[in-house]
Amino acid sequence: MKNEKQINEICRKESKVLAVKEWLCVLFFLAAIVTAVIYLKALSNAVDPLLGIEADQTAVKTIIITFSVFAVSVIAGYFYNKFLSKELNRLWEQKQLLF
C-alpha cells in the first residue's frame, strides 16, 4: 500500500515535469515568432528613407538586442530542458526501485 502511494506520487511528479517540457517547446516557438516579428519591423523601419540615419541606428540596436535576448532564452531553455531530463531520469529510477 505504501509503495502504491509513492509510485502515484512519482507518476504525478513525472507528469508535471513532462508538462513543463512541453510548455518549454511551445515557449521556444513563441519566442522565435516574436523575434522574427521584431526583426522584420525593425528592418521595415530602417528602409524608410524619410526617417534618416537615426532609424538605421535604432534598427541595428533593436535587432542586436532582440537576437541577444533570444539567444539567452534559447541557451537557458536548453539547460533547463537538460535539468528536467535529469529529473525525469531520477524519478524513473526511484519508480524502478519501488517495483
Rosetta blueprint (number, residue, H / E / L):
1 M L
2 K H
3 N H
4 E H
5 K H
6 Q H
7 I H
8 N H
9 E H
10 I H
11 C H
12 R H
13 K H
14 E H
15 S H
16 K H
17 V H
18 L H
19 A H
20 V H
21 K H
22 E H
23 W H
24 L H
25 C H
26 V H
27 L H
28 F H
29 F H
30 L H
31 A H
32 A H
33 I H
34 V H
35 T H
36 A H
37 V H
38 I H
39 Y H
40 L H
41 K H
42 A H
43 L H
44 S H
45 N H
46 A H
47 V H
48 D L
49 P L
50 L L
51 L L
52 G L
53 I H
54 E H
55 A H
56 D H
57 Q H
58 T H
59 A H
60 V H
61 K H
62 T H
63 I H
64 I H
65 I H
66 T H
67 F H
68 S H
69 V H
70 F H
71 A H
72 V H
73 S H
74 V H
75 I H
76 A H
77 G H
78 Y H
79 F H
80 Y H
81 N H
82 K H
83 F H
84 L H
85 S H
86 K H
87 E H
88 L H
89 N H
90 R H
91 L H
92 W H
93 E H
94 Q H
95 K H
96 Q H
97 L H
98 L H
99 F L
